[in-house]
């Protein structure tokens, strides 16, 4: 959201939960995020709709199981707004994720909410609202949060060789293994362009520095070899992206030769 003076303003969000302790905790965590300027709260769907009539918001953090209109039903109503606010579901139940994402939710958090996980969701709201984050995610721009055995760790972006689309998720492939993150491939393509990642196929994003070979396959198609040794993989290259990829690889080779 851009302010009247042309500068970037913080996010205005609405937190909705019928349980006061949970609502207070969520509001506290949201206010602790430097990207959030204002947090309004509501204890049910009706109060939430009244609040939205008074002041527009950049995102709604929404419980699912509430008396009256459920969070899913409220999200359906919000989806009919002229400019629907991004919705993040915050719930103790994991059985509604499919329906939640069918309603175009930008994220789905399980209670108890961890600050690092909430920060990711705030980042997605900011991106959807076209807000430049006032501060970075809990790690610097060279890392991404991944979950392993219930523990959140921060993976170095430089360790990622290629990324594979898996629906609304993306699988990050490193030399040592892979990690599934709840981030669409298109979002990573935009976020990591400056780090040297390039789209080679609708399903793959590749670190240019990890490409060791560009192949012309029988029939005129292309593929790239990513990595070296036993862990190397061959990935398809879309015909419409092959020319740009070849130009990037040639440009990189020239720069390295000039050093």
DOZA-142862 format. One record per residue (C-alpha): residue in three letters; x, y, z. Coordinates in steps of 0.05 Angstrom, whole numbers. Each point is the difference from the previous one (the first is absolute). Example, Ala and Ser with C-alpha at 12.3 -4.5 7.8 and 13.67 -1.06 7.14 Angstrom:
+--------+--------+--------+--------+
! residu !      X !      Y !      Z !
+--------+--------+--------+--------+
!    Ala !    246 !    -90 !    156 !
!    Ser !     27 !     69 !    -13 !
+--------+--------+--------+--------+
end
This chain:
+--------+--------+--------+--------+
! residu !      X !      Y !      Z !
+--------+--------+--------+--------+
!    Unk !      0 !      0 !      0 !
!    Unk !     28 !     68 !    -20 !
!    Unk !    -12 !     60 !     43 !
!    Unk !    -23 !     68 !    -26 !
!    Unk !     71 !     27 !      1 !
!    Unk !     24 !    -56 !    -45 !
!    Unk !     35 !    -39 !     54 !
!    Unk !    -16 !    -71 !     20 !
!    Unk !    -49 !     -6 !     57 !
!    Unk !     -8 !    -60 !     46 !
!    Unk !    -53 !    -53 !     -2 !
!    Unk !    -69 !      9 !     30 !
!    Unk !    -27 !    -68 !     20 !
!    Unk !    -62 !    -29 !     33 !
!    Unk !      6 !    -59 !     48 !
!    Unk !    -64 !    -41 !     11 !
!    Unk !     -8 !    -54 !     53 !
!    Unk !    -58 !    -16 !     48 !
!    Unk !     48 !    -21 !     56 !
!    Unk !     26 !     62 !     35 !
!    Unk !     67 !    -30 !     24 !
!    Unk !     16 !    -25 !    -70 !
!    Unk !    -21 !     67 !    -30 !
!    Unk !     43 !     39 !     49 !
!    Unk !     60 !    -44 !    -15 !
!    Unk !     -8 !      7 !    -75 !
!    Unk !     -9 !     75 !      5 !
!    Unk !     63 !      4 !     44 !
!    Unk !     42 !    -39 !    -50 !
!    Unk !    -26 !     41 !    -58 !
!    Unk !     16 !     66 !     35 !
!    Unk !     70 !    -25 !     14 !
!    Unk !     13 !     -4 !    -76 !
!    Unk !     31 !     64 !    -25 !
!    Unk !    -36 !     -6 !    -66 !
!    Unk !    -68 !      5 !     34 !
!    Unk !    -23 !     71 !     15 !
!    Unk !    -70 !    -13 !     27 !
!    Unk !    -36 !    -61 !     29 !
!    Unk !    -75 !      0 !     10 !
!    Unk !    -36 !    -58 !     33 !
!    Unk !    -68 !    -33 !     -5 !
!    Unk !    -31 !    -58 !     39 !
!    Unk !    -46 !    -26 !    -54 !
!    Unk !    -16 !      6 !    -74 !
!    Unk !    -55 !     53 !      9 !
!    Unk !     47 !     45 !     39 !
!    Unk !     54 !    -12 !    -52 !
!    Unk !    -46 !     22 !    -57 !
!    Unk !    -20 !     63 !     39 !
!    Unk !     73 !     16 !     12 !
!    Unk !     15 !     -8 !    -74 !
!    Unk !    -57 !     47 !    -18 !
!    Unk !     33 !     54 !     42 !
!    Unk !     73 !     -7 !    -21 !
!    Unk !     30 !    -41 !    -56 !
!    Unk !     57 !    -47 !     18 !
!    Unk !     59 !    -31 !    -36 !
!    Unk !    -11 !    -70 !     29 !
!    Unk !    -46 !    -41 !     44 !
!    Unk !     27 !    -53 !     49 !
!    Unk !    -59 !    -45 !     11 !
!    Unk !    -20 !    -58 !     46 !
!    Unk !    -42 !    -54 !    -33 !
!    Unk !    -46 !    -29 !     53 !
!    Unk !    -42 !     57 !     28 !
!    Unk !    -73 !      6 !     20 !
!    Unk !    -46 !     27 !    -54 !
!    Unk !     38 !      8 !    -65 !
!    Unk !     62 !    -44 !     -1 !
!    Unk !     66 !     27 !    -23 !
!    Unk !     -7 !    -37 !    -66 !
!    Unk !    -68 !     31 !    -11 !
!    Unk !     26 !     69 !     17 !
!    Unk !     58 !    -10 !    -49 !
!    Unk !    -52 !    -16 !    -53 !
!    Unk !    -34 !     66 !     14 !
!    Unk !     66 !     38 !     -2 !
!    Unk !     16 !    -32 !    -66 !
!    Unk !    -60 !     36 !    -30 !
!    Unk !     26 !     69 !     21 !
!    Unk !     20 !     46 !    -58 !
!    Unk !     71 !     -4 !     27 !
!    Unk !      4 !    -64 !     43 !
!    Unk !     50 !      6 !     57 !
!    Unk !     52 !    -55 !      5 !
!    Unk !    -22 !    -53 !     51 !
!    Unk !     44 !    -40 !     46 !
!    Unk !    -35 !    -55 !     39 !
!    Unk !     24 !    -11 !     71 !
!    Unk !    -31 !    -63 !     30 !
!    Unk !     12 !    -58 !     46 !
!    Unk !    -27 !    -48 !    -52 !
!    Unk !     37 !    -27 !    -61 !
!    Unk !    -59 !    -31 !    -36 !
!    Unk !    -23 !     62 !    -38 !
!    Unk !     63 !     18 !    -37 !
!    Unk !    -24 !    -23 !    -68 !
!    Unk !    -65 !     40 !      5 !
!    Unk !     39 !     59 !     28 !
!    Unk !     47 !      3 !    -60 !
!    Unk !    -58 !     -9 !    -48 !
!    Unk !    -25 !     66 !     29 !
!    Unk !     67 !     30 !    -21 !
!    Unk !     28 !      7 !     70 !
!    Unk !     72 !     23 !     -2 !
!    Unk !     20 !    -43 !     60 !
!    Unk !    -26 !    -50 !     51 !
!    Unk !     30 !      2 !     71 !
!    Unk !    -10 !    -51 !     55 !
!    Unk !     -7 !     20 !     72 !
!    Unk !     39 !     11 !     43 !
!    Unk !     29 !     51 !    -49 !
!    Unk !     75 !      9 !     -1 !
!    Unk !     27 !     69 !    -12 !
!    Unk !     45 !    -23 !    -57 !
!    Unk !    -57 !    -35 !    -35 !
!    Unk !    -45 !     61 !      9 !
!    Unk !     54 !     44 !    -29 !
!    Unk !     -1 !    -42 !    -64 !
!    Unk !    -75 !     10 !     -5 !
!    Unk !      7 !     75 !     10 !
!    Unk !     51 !      0 !    -56 !
!    Unk !    -51 !    -33 !    -46 !
!    Unk !    -53 !     50 !     19 !
!    Unk !     49 !     56 !    -14 !
!    Unk !     17 !    -29 !    -68 !
!    Unk !    -72 !    -11 !    -19 !
!    Unk !    -17 !     71 !     22 !
!    Unk !     60 !     25 !    -39 !
!    Unk !     30 !     28 !     63 !
!    Unk !     75 !      7 !      5 !
!    Unk !     17 !    -31 !     67 !
!    Unk !     25 !     52 !     49 !
!    Unk !     48 !    -53 !     26 !
!    Unk !     23 !    -67 !    -24 !
!    Unk !    -26 !    -68 !     21 !
!    Unk !     30 !    -27 !     65 !
!    Unk !     62 !    -20 !    -38 !
!    Unk !     37 !     41 !    -52 !
!    Unk !    -16 !      0 !    -74 !
!    Unk !     50 !    -57 !    -11 !
!    Unk !    -40 !    -50 !     40 !
!    Unk !    -67 !    -35 !     -1 !
!    Unk !    -37 !    -32 !     59 !
!    Unk !    -11 !    -76 !     -7 !
!    Unk !    -30 !    -49 !     48 !
!    Unk !     34 !    -65 !     18 !
!    Unk !    -28 !    -46 !     52 !
!    Unk !    -42 !     55 !     30 !
!    Unk !     60 !     47 !      6 !
!    Unk !      6 !     63 !    -43 !
!    Unk !     69 !      8 !    -30 !
!    Unk !     28 !     53 !    -47 !
!    Unk !     28 !    -27 !    -65 !
!    Unk !     50 !     40 !    -39 !
!    Unk !    -27 !     19 !    -68 !
!    Unk !     69 !    -11 !    -28 !
!    Unk !     -5 !    -73 !     18 !
!    Unk !    -61 !    -10 !    -44 !
!    Unk !     16 !    -27 !    -69 !
!    Unk !    -70 !     -4 !    -29 !
!    Unk !    -72 !      7 !     21 !
!    Unk !    -58 !    -45 !    -22 !
!    Unk !    -73 !     22 !      0 !
!    Unk !    -48 !    -44 !     38 !
!    Unk !    -67 !     35 !     -3 !
!    Unk !     -2 !     58 !     49 !
!    Unk !     65 !    -26 !     29 !
!    Unk !     71 !     -2 !    -24 !
!    Unk !     54 !    -52 !     12 !
!    Unk !     69 !     28 !     11 !
!    Unk !     56 !    -46 !    -24 !
!    Unk !     69 !      5 !     30 !
!    Unk !     61 !    -44 !     -5 !
!    Unk !    -19 !    -33 !     66 !
!    Unk !    -75 !    -10 !    -10 !
!    Unk !    -65 !     37 !    -11 !
!    Unk !    -50 !     42 !     40 !
!    Unk !    -73 !     14 !    -14 !
!    Unk !    -22 !     72 !     13 !
!    Unk !    -68 !     33 !     -5 !
!    Unk !     20 !     51 !    -52 !
!    Unk !    -23 !     -1 !    -73 !
!    Unk !     55 !     -7 !    -52 !
!    Unk !    -20 !     67 !    -32 !
!    Unk !     12 !     36 !     66 !
!    Unk !     70 !    -30 !      7 !
!    Unk !     15 !     17 !    -73 !
!    Unk !    -12 !     73 !     15 !
!    Unk !     32 !      0 !     69 !
!    Unk !     64 !    -37 !    -21 !
!    Unk !     12 !     31 !    -69 !
!    Unk !     54 !     44 !     30 !
!    Unk !     34 !    -62 !     29 !
!    Unk !      9 !    -29 !    -69 !
!    Unk !    -60 !    -46 !     -6 !
!    Unk !    -34 !     -7 !    -67 !
!    Unk !    -63 !    -35 !    -23 !
!    Unk !     16 !    -55 !    -49 !
!    Unk !    -68 !    -35 !     -1 !
!    Unk !    -68 !     11 !     29 !
!    Unk !     19 !    -50 !     54 !
!    Unk !     73 !     18 !     12 !
!    Unk !     41 !     59 !     26 !
!    Unk !     75 !     -9 !     -4 !
!    Unk !     61 !     36 !     29 !
!    Unk !     39 !     20 !    -61 !
!    Unk !     65 !    -13 !     36 !
!    Unk !    -20 !    -73 !     10 !
!    Unk !    -10 !    -13 !    -74 !
!    Unk !     58 !    -40 !    -28 !
!    Unk !    -28 !    -17 !    -68 !
!    Unk !    -53 !     21 !    -50 !
!    Unk !    -21 !    -57 !    -45 !
!    Unk !    -36 !     -3 !    -66 !
!    Unk !    -43 !    -62 !      1 !
!    Unk !    -22 !    -41 !    -60 !
!    Unk !    -59 !     36 !    -32 !
!    Unk !     28 !     69 !     17 !
!    Unk !    -20 !      4 !     73 !
!    Unk !     47 !     23 !     54 !
!    Unk !     20 !    -21 !     70 !
!    Unk !     49 !     23 !     52 !
!    Unk !     46 !    -40 !     44 !
!    Unk !      0 !     28 !     71 !
!    Unk !     56 !    -18 !     47 !
!    Unk !     58 !    -48 !     -8 !
!    Unk !     15 !    -72 !     18 !
!    Unk !    -51 !    -52 !     21 !
!    Unk !    -48 !     54 !     26 !
!    Unk !     -6 !     36 !    -67 !
!    Unk !    -69 !      2 !    -31 !
!    Unk !    -27 !     15 !    -70 !
!    Unk !    -58 !     49 !     -3 !
!    Unk !    -43 !     17 !    -61 !
!    Unk !      3 !     69 !    -30 !
!    Unk !    -62 !     31 !    -31 !
!    Unk !      9 !     19 !    -73 !
!    Unk !    -22 !     72 !     13 !
!    Unk !     52 !      7 !     56 !
!    Unk !     58 !    -35 !    -34 !
!    Unk !     26 !     61 !    -38 !
!    Unk !      1 !     45 !     61 !
!    Unk !     34 !    -54 !     41 !
!    Unk !     53 !    -10 !    -53 !
!    Unk !     14 !     74 !     -3 !
!    Unk !      7 !      3 !     76 !
!    Unk !     49 !    -58 !      0 !
!    Unk !     41 !     30 !    -56 !
!    Unk !      1 !     67 !     37 !
!    Unk !     22 !    -34 !     64 !
!    Unk !     56 !    -38 !    -36 !
!    Unk !     26 !     65 !    -31 !
!    Unk !      1 !     35 !     67 !
!    Unk !     38 !    -57 !     32 !
!    Unk !     50 !     -1 !    -58 !
!    Unk !     13 !     75 !      9 !
!    Unk !     18 !     -7 !     74 !
+--------+--------+--------+--------+
end
